[in-house]
Structures are given as C-alpha cells and as structure tokens.
C-alpha cells in the first residue's frame, strides 16, 4: 500500500482522533488559557508546528467529515442526494471559518508544553538539514511504522493463539 493511499484511508480517522485529542487535552480545549499566552510565544509555537509538519493533514479534516456526513445522509435518503450535498456544503462552509480556532488551540498545546527558548531550539532544529529531512519523512515513517506494528501484531496474534491452543490441548482441553 502506498503512503499516499494509506494517508487517504487513515486521514478521516486520524484527523478526527487528532481533533478529539487536541480538544480533550487538559487546558487546551477551546479555552481562554490561550489568551494568557504571549503572542510571541504563540507565534513561535506556530512556526515550530509549521516547520515540523505537525499540522499536516488538519486542513483535510473538514472536507473528509463533510464527505462522511453526506454519505451518512445519502445512504438513508438517496432521493435527497442533491439537497443533502447542498446543505452539507453550506454548513461545512460555516465551519471553515472556524478553522483558525483549531490552529490557535494547537498553538496553545505547544506553547503550554514548551518554553519560548525550547520552541526556538525546535525551530532551529527543523531549519537544519536533518530537521528538514525529519519533517519531510515523518509522514512516510509514521505510515511504515504503523504498518510494521500491524504486521508484528498480526503475527503475534497467530502465534499466541496457536501456542495457547497447544498448551490447552496438553492439559486435555480442546479449543
């Protein structure tokens, strides 16, 4: 499976999971706490996020959720397909105006966890050749790592089931 196909298949779930995680993080869910963080600190956080590629994929959340919403309603009311698409697009457009709220929330997440000095170091690192390479390769490395973990898990599951079955048979039980 190619990385781009993997991203397309996983993006809705990962995007939603990331959004939920950001919103559920202590002190980060659309709170007023971000107003207490100096603008310079938030700006450094945004720069670190951009350079690291940590925000990659967030722009895809709304279009993917909108498509899922259309599919949900169209499956139950296919005769209303055109109207469902129009209404969903209109409502989604209203939410697009709130996209900046997510950026501010994510900036706050970073700013509350890293000092301005630490963010400056992170920025310096991601501006370096190895940092740039890490940012560029992170999506591919994540996809390959998830694939490797899944393969290992699948192999482990088969082996574990086989071994437990063998041990239970030794004890006179059939599973």
N, C-alpha and C positions, 0 to 999 in steps of 0.2 A: 504494500500500500504506500503510495507516495505521501510525502509530508503535506503537500497542499490538499490532497484528498482527506488525509487524517484530520487536518485543521478544519476543513469544511464539515466533516462528520461530527467532530467533537466541539466545534465552536459554540453551538447553541448551549450545550450542557456546561461547558467550561465558562462561557460568558455569563450565564445565569449563576453558576456557582461562585464565580468571582464577584459578581454584583452582590449576591447574598452575603458572601464573606465580608466584603467591604462594609456593607450596611450593618452587619451583625457585630463587627469588631468593636470592642469596648471603646466608648468615647468617639466613635468615628461615623456613626450613622446619621448623616444629615444634621449634625449638631451645630450648636452655636460655638463649640470649642474652637472651630477653625477661625472664628473671628478674633480669638485671643492670640493667634499665632501671627507674628510679624510678617508683613508682606514679603520681606527679603527672604525669610525662612521658607515661605510657601513657594516663592519663585525658584529657590534652589531645589526644593523638592520636585517641582515640575520639570526642571532641567534634568535632574537625575533620572526621573521617570522616563522622559523622552530619550535620553542617551542610552539608558539600559534596555529600552524596548519593553519595559514592564507594562506600558499602557496599550501595547499592540493587541488588537482584537476587540477592544472596548467599543469602537465605532460600529462593529458588526452586531452588537447585542440587540439594538432596537430593530434593525431590519429583519434579523432572524426571528425575534419574538413576534414581530408583526406577521411574518410568513406563517409561523406556527399558529398564531391566532386565526388567521384566515383559514388555514387548513382545518382547524378545530370546528369553526362555524360552518364552513362549506360542506364538510362531511355530514353534518346533521341537517343542513338545509341547502342542498345543491342548487335548487331553483333560485336561490337568492345570491348566487355567486358574485355577480356584478355589484350588487348593493353592499354585500359584505366586504368586498375588496375596497370599494369607495370609502365606506365608513371606517374600516381599519386603517387605511392610508391617512384619512383625516385625523383620526385620534392619534396615530403614531406621529404625525407631523407635530401635533401639540406637545408630545413628549420629547421630540427632538430639541425643542427649545430648552429643555431641562438637562441636556447632555453636559453642559458646563458644571452643573451641580455635582455630577459624578467625578469630574476632574478635580474639583475643589475638595471633595471628600477623600479622594485618593491622595492628593497632595497633603492633606491633613494627616492621613495614615502615616505617610513617610515622615512628615515634619515632626510628628509626636514621637517617632521612634529613632530619629537621627538628629543630632545637633546640626547647626549650620556648618560647623567645621567638618563634621563627618560627611555631610552632603557634598561639601566642596571636595573632599577626598574622593568620594564616589564619582563625582563629575570628572575629576582629573583622571581617574582610572578609566572611565568609559570613553574619554577622549584619546586615550593611549591606543596604540595599535592592538594590543592584546585585549583591551576593554572593548574596542570596536568589534573585534573578531568575536568575542564572547556574546555581545549583544546581537550580532548578526546570526550567530549559530545557535543561540538559545532555543528558538522555536523547534529547530530540527533536532537538537539534543534532547529536548523535552519529549518530542514525539518518539524518538528512538528509545529513550529511557522508559517511557510508558509501555512501548511495545515489548521491550526486553523484560520488564516486570510482569507483563501479562503472560508472556511465553513461559517465564520461570514459574509463575503461579499455576498455569495450566499443567505444566509438567509435574510440579509438586503435588497438585491435587490428584492426578492419576496415580502417582507413586504412593501417596498416602492412603488412598482408597484401596489400592492393591495390597499394601502391607497390612493394613488393618483387617482386611478380609482374610488374608493368610493367617494372621495371628488369631483371629476369631475361630477359624477352621481348626487350628491346632488345639483350641480349647473346646472343640466339639460343637461349635455353632456355625450355622450356615447363614450367611448374609447375602 
